[in-house]
Amino acid sequence: MRRTSILFLFPAFILFGFSSDVEPDKKEVKKAIPLGGAKVLNTKIEFPVGNLGISTVSTRTTRGVFKFRREKWEPEINYDKENGEGYLRMSSEGSVSLDIGEPGNRGFDDDDQSDWKVVFPREVPHDLDVEMLAGNGDIDLEGSRLEEFEFSMKAGEVKINLRNTSVPDVEFKAIAGNATIDFSGKWRNDLRADIRGGFGSIILRLPEDMGVELEVHGILGQVDAPGMKRDHHRYTNKLFGETRHRLYLDVSGGIGDVEVEWVGD
């Protein structure tokens, strides 16, 4: 993701924000961050444990509802602008780490659970990087103007909808769990997706009217790719080389099963 190393040292421009008890021992924080004059949005999300929901809407304001019990999981939100680009970071004091040996990532209980629901502007060009320690993710970015998308998860289950985004670059990494990634819809460019990890299974939803090349390495389970021709680790469909744009997916690691689903309009 471009320039995600920027230090977020300035306070967020928050339209409103408040806290209230919504359940016994549970807090709720609502935030709204207008983009101002930014023409491009760069976002880094570091989510702890629980349920993460991401969607989009036709607006120029990012909105979020954050629920948590432990004070260390209260979100820290920073937004800054530089040279016409907005830089947004959402994180918690309980830092996210995908290091398998990280002792602080073990022994979570109900008190550690957080629930975040974030809505981004759909029409604004967006580089989005999401790190989720553990839990369930429902990420619906259909129809948004994604320039780049990265997702990392230590354990859990996630559904990622990239339909009709034409995002050119995707990186996905998971250590354990299940994932469904939807690449269906119309494409205005090529896609290169790097999918790595040791998770249990993955479902790839692909457009039936696009040329697709699938490289699979190190998979211990079954590869179910109907309608694709296999040549060692390489799978291609009948339209590969025939369509203007192509999808290239590189899947590697100790993944259990890989399943391809073809999706029409």
Legacy VTK file of the C-alpha trace (Angstrom):
# vtk DataFile Version 3.0
C-alpha trace
ASCII
DATASET POLYDATA
POINTS 265 float
0.000 0.000 0.000
1.367 3.403 -0.891
2.853 5.536 1.894
1.294 3.581 4.751
4.463 4.151 6.761
3.439 7.742 7.475
3.316 8.637 11.169
-0.156 9.595 12.341
0.831 12.268 14.825
-2.009 14.707 14.279
-5.474 14.548 15.869
-8.323 13.220 13.796
-10.792 15.643 12.271
-13.863 14.186 13.927
-17.306 15.424 13.061
-18.741 13.912 16.203
-17.789 11.348 18.825
-19.264 10.070 22.042
-19.224 7.122 24.420
-22.118 5.456 26.195
-22.949 2.242 27.994
-24.859 0.001 25.569
-24.617 -3.203 27.645
-23.356 -3.914 31.142
-19.593 -3.260 31.102
-19.694 -2.540 27.371
-18.899 0.781 25.728
-19.850 2.204 22.348
-17.967 4.903 20.466
-19.213 6.497 17.249
-16.972 8.461 14.923
-17.369 10.314 11.644
-14.331 11.528 9.705
-14.959 13.842 6.733
-12.320 13.615 4.009
-12.118 17.354 3.520
-10.295 18.100 0.282
-8.590 14.701 0.015
-8.988 13.074 -3.395
-7.462 9.733 -2.390
-7.872 7.780 0.858
-5.193 5.537 2.394
-6.473 3.462 5.304
-4.786 1.145 7.790
-7.032 -0.870 10.141
-5.584 -2.869 13.043
-8.456 -4.838 14.550
-8.043 -6.878 17.769
-10.513 -9.722 18.440
-14.227 -10.073 17.685
-16.388 -9.028 14.743
-15.267 -6.647 12.027
-17.699 -5.307 9.423
-16.679 -3.041 6.552
-18.959 -1.614 3.867
-19.218 1.432 1.584
-21.731 4.158 0.791
-21.992 7.195 -1.483
-20.588 9.868 0.801
-17.348 11.697 1.503
-17.339 10.811 5.178
-15.977 7.682 6.845
-18.176 6.524 9.716
-17.685 3.890 12.374
-19.392 2.331 15.367
-16.972 0.682 17.798
-18.053 -1.525 20.713
-15.673 -2.948 23.317
-15.423 -3.925 26.990
-11.770 -3.608 27.951
-10.286 -0.125 27.960
-7.206 -1.293 26.074
-9.422 -2.169 23.087
-10.853 1.338 22.784
-10.066 2.404 19.208
-7.558 5.105 18.402
-8.473 6.945 15.206
-6.151 9.376 13.459
-6.680 11.204 10.172
-4.311 13.513 8.338
-4.083 15.062 4.877
-0.999 15.592 2.760
-0.738 16.684 -0.877
-4.378 15.951 -1.618
-4.347 12.484 -0.020
-6.039 11.437 3.208
-4.314 9.061 5.639
-6.572 7.251 8.103
-5.551 4.804 10.814
-7.842 2.817 13.102
-6.216 0.755 15.814
-6.436 -0.171 19.489
-3.972 -0.007 22.332
-3.979 -3.801 22.380
-1.791 -3.991 19.292
-2.395 -6.488 16.503
0.424 -8.898 15.700
0.397 -11.773 13.219
3.486 -13.292 14.820
2.573 -16.881 15.737
4.906 -16.766 18.716
3.508 -13.551 20.157
2.443 -14.483 23.734
-0.011 -11.586 24.020
-2.181 -13.151 21.314
-3.232 -16.154 23.391
-6.036 -16.855 25.841
-8.684 -14.399 24.682
-12.070 -14.511 26.400
-15.428 -12.740 26.046
-14.083 -9.559 27.626
-11.625 -9.182 24.755
-14.310 -9.182 22.087
-14.781 -6.006 20.050
-17.356 -5.156 17.410
-16.410 -2.641 14.737
-18.607 -1.490 11.886
-16.899 0.873 9.452
-18.380 2.545 6.360
-16.095 4.093 3.728
-16.813 6.459 0.820
-17.511 4.342 -2.260
-16.502 6.787 -5.011
-13.156 7.885 -3.537
-10.014 6.055 -4.770
-8.918 3.933 -1.830
-5.873 1.950 -0.685
-7.051 -0.290 2.161
-4.902 -2.422 4.489
-6.669 -4.519 7.139
-5.008 -6.567 9.895
-7.332 -8.721 12.017
-5.932 -10.670 14.920
-8.836 -13.085 15.365
-12.590 -13.312 14.880
-15.089 -12.908 12.070
-14.814 -10.470 9.195
-17.501 -9.347 6.758
-15.858 -6.993 4.272
-18.167 -5.767 1.510
-16.382 -3.404 -0.876
-18.492 -4.109 -3.953
-18.463 -1.301 -6.495
-15.904 0.808 -4.641
-12.836 2.418 -6.251
-10.137 0.249 -4.737
-6.588 0.956 -5.879
-5.024 -1.696 -3.652
-6.298 -4.118 -1.015
-4.347 -5.993 1.662
-5.761 -8.287 4.334
-4.018 -10.230 7.117
-5.627 -12.521 9.686
-4.189 -14.760 12.388
-7.296 -16.871 13.003
-10.989 -16.756 12.187
-13.384 -16.616 9.290
-13.734 -13.865 6.714
-15.875 -13.019 3.708
-14.409 -10.445 1.326
-16.522 -9.016 -1.497
-14.407 -7.326 -4.199
-17.026 -7.642 -6.918
-16.981 -4.839 -9.510
-14.031 -3.092 -7.878
-11.413 -3.726 -10.617
-8.782 -3.568 -7.872
-5.469 -4.311 -9.641
-3.481 -5.598 -6.643
-4.625 -7.849 -3.795
-2.608 -9.417 -0.989
-4.234 -11.872 1.396
-2.525 -13.657 4.287
-4.030 -15.900 6.957
-2.503 -18.290 9.457
-5.641 -20.256 10.348
-9.325 -20.172 9.434
-11.625 -20.051 6.434
-12.029 -17.421 3.749
-14.315 -16.573 0.848
-13.046 -13.981 -1.636
-15.355 -12.711 -4.382
-13.543 -11.479 -7.509
-16.611 -11.625 -9.740
-18.153 -8.833 -11.796
-16.796 -6.632 -14.576
-13.087 -5.810 -14.816
-11.497 -2.729 -16.388
-7.932 -3.993 -15.893
-5.871 -7.041 -14.985
-5.795 -8.402 -11.445
-2.817 -9.835 -9.614
-3.718 -11.507 -6.328
-1.221 -13.030 -3.894
-2.951 -15.398 -1.450
-0.810 -17.015 1.234
-1.140 -18.793 4.537
-1.843 -21.962 6.461
-5.577 -21.612 6.868
-8.187 -24.353 6.584
-9.983 -23.592 3.331
-10.607 -20.883 0.782
-13.389 -20.278 -1.738
-12.564 -18.128 -4.774
-15.566 -16.686 -6.594
-14.479 -15.803 -10.150
-16.221 -14.207 -13.168
-17.176 -16.807 -15.754
-16.562 -14.422 -18.678
-12.916 -13.600 -17.817
-9.621 -15.311 -18.551
-8.195 -16.708 -15.306
-4.835 -18.221 -14.380
-4.496 -19.912 -10.994
-1.095 -20.962 -9.620
-1.313 -23.294 -6.630
1.731 -24.269 -4.543
2.128 -26.178 -1.294
-1.547 -27.078 -0.898
-2.065 -30.164 1.262
-5.764 -30.523 0.646
-7.975 -30.705 -2.429
-8.117 -28.221 -5.300
-11.599 -28.087 -6.817
-11.381 -25.980 -9.979
-14.153 -27.054 -12.359
-13.735 -26.029 -15.986
-10.014 -25.325 -15.593
-7.167 -27.121 -17.360
-4.333 -28.255 -15.108
-0.651 -28.192 -16.041
1.328 -29.147 -12.927
0.670 -26.239 -10.498
-0.997 -24.059 -13.121
-4.735 -23.943 -13.796
-6.314 -21.965 -16.643
-9.858 -21.656 -17.931
-10.908 -21.742 -21.591
-11.034 -17.953 -21.844
-7.481 -17.396 -20.640
-5.660 -15.517 -23.380
-8.933 -14.662 -25.134
-10.234 -11.766 -23.041
-8.891 -8.219 -22.932
-8.192 -8.409 -19.199
-7.074 -11.361 -17.120
-7.060 -12.446 -13.499
-3.835 -13.917 -12.105
-4.114 -15.601 -8.700
-1.132 -17.103 -6.859
-2.200 -19.335 -3.961
0.492 -20.839 -1.728
1.149 -22.170 1.763
-0.248 -25.019 3.823
-3.831 -24.256 2.894
-6.284 -27.131 3.281
-8.757 -26.907 0.387
-9.178 -24.503 -2.516
-12.541 -24.260 -4.256
-13.354 -22.233 -7.365
-16.895 -20.988 -7.969
-17.773 -19.426 -11.325
-20.153 -16.475 -11.144
-22.119 -14.873 -13.986
-23.549 -11.371 -14.237
LINES 1 266
265 0 1 2 3 4 5 6 7 8 9 10 11 12 13 14 15 16 17 18 19 20 21 22 23 24 25 26 27 28 29 30 31 32 33 34 35 36 37 38 39 40 41 42 43 44 45 46 47 48 49 50 51 52 53 54 55 56 57 58 59 60 61 62 63 64 65 66 67 68 69 70 71 72 73 74 75 76 77 78 79 80 81 82 83 84 85 86 87 88 89 90 91 92 93 94 95 96 97 98 99 100 101 102 103 104 105 106 107 108 109 110 111 112 113 114 115 116 117 118 119 120 121 122 123 124 125 126 127 128 129 130 131 132 133 134 135 136 137 138 139 140 141 142 143 144 145 146 147 148 149 150 151 152 153 154 155 156 157 158 159 160 161 162 163 164 165 166 167 168 169 170 171 172 173 174 175 176 177 178 179 180 181 182 183 184 185 186 187 188 189 190 191 192 193 194 195 196 197 198 199 200 201 202 203 204 205 206 207 208 209 210 211 212 213 214 215 216 217 218 219 220 221 222 223 224 225 226 227 228 229 230 231 232 233 234 235 236 237 238 239 240 241 242 243 244 245 246 247 248 249 250 251 252 253 254 255 256 257 258 259 260 261 262 263 264
